[in-house]
Amino acid sequence: MPSIAQNALKGTKLTILVGTFYVPENNTQIEQLARDVGRETGMDIHVERFAGDELGTKTAAVVGSGRGADLSIGVEFDTYLYAPKLVDLTEMADEIGKTYGGRSYSVSCCTGA
């Protein structure tokens, strides 16, 4: 990662909401990624896990209040309900997918607007 990006991110905080996955390796993979990115950038990254329908409820509360988390990772997330308060990151996700492999779906991030 370029030093400019590292310096810009150092000391910032990122809170990620994510569900608990059926495959245990998926759960540990997200935590490891957060630790790696935090170590490389100096960011304070916190992963909050929710079981079952709790993730949707928590995400709705965050979007409604504009506080509490920066990113929600979910499956079949009803982004259309929150469109005015979300930022479309599809272009960025597509670029990352082309560079590093993988496929992006609907990618949105809470802005707190």
N, C-alpha and C positions, 0 to 999 in steps of 0.2 A: 504494500500500500504506500503511495507517495507520502512523503513527510508532511506536505501541506495538509493533506486530508487528516493525517494523524494528529497534527497540532490543532486543527479546527475542531476535532471531536473530543480531544482530551478534556476530561472533567465533566462532559455532558452525561445526561442520564437517558436511558431508554427502558421503557416498561413494555413488555410483550405479554399479551393475553393469548393463551393457547389451551386447547382441550387436552385431555388425557387420551392417548392413542391405544388401541388394542395391542399393537405390536410394541413391546417394550423398547426395542432398539430405536424406534422413532422418538420416544420420550427422551432418551439419553442423548440422541443426536442433536436435538434443539438446545439442550443445556450445554453440550460441548461446543456447539457453534457460538453460543452467547459468550462462553468463557474465552474462546479463541479470539473473537472479534473484540471483546473487552480488553484482553491482554495486548492485542496489536494496536488498538486505537486509544487506549486510556479511558474508554467509556465505562460508565457504571451501568451494566445491563442486568435487569431483573426480569425473570420469567415467572409469570403467575399462571398456575395450572388450575383448570376447572373440569369437573366431571360432568358428563351428560349434557343436559340442557342449561347448565349454569353458565357456560361460556356465552351463549346467546344473550342471556339475561344481563350478564356483566357488561358485555359489549354494548348493548342497548343503553345501559345506564351511563357508560363512558361517553358515548356519542351524544346522548341527550344533555349531559352536563358539561361536556367539553373538557372534562378532567379525569385523570386516573390512569390513563395508559396512552401509549403512542402507536401501538400496532396490535392488531388482533389477527391471529392465524386460525382460520376455521374452514370447515367444509360446508358448502351450500349456505354460505352466509348471505343474508338478505340485504345486500348492499343497496339495492334499489330503494329500500325504505329510508336509508340514511344518505342518499346521494348528495343533498345540499351541504352536508358536513364532511364529505369524504373527498380525497384527492385521488384521481385516477393515476396509478403508477404503471399502467400497462406498457407504455413506451419504454420505461426504464427496465421493467421486467423482461421485455422482449430483447432488449440490448444485452442484458446479463445472460439470458438464455442463449443468444447467438454466440456470445464470447465464451461462456463456460459450459454450455450444454444445458439441456433441460427444457422444460416447456412452461410457459406462464399461462395462467388462467386469468380470471378477473382479480386484479390486484388493486386494492384501495387502502388508504391510510387515513386514520382520523386526524383532522386538523384542529379540532376544538373550536371551529368557527361558529 
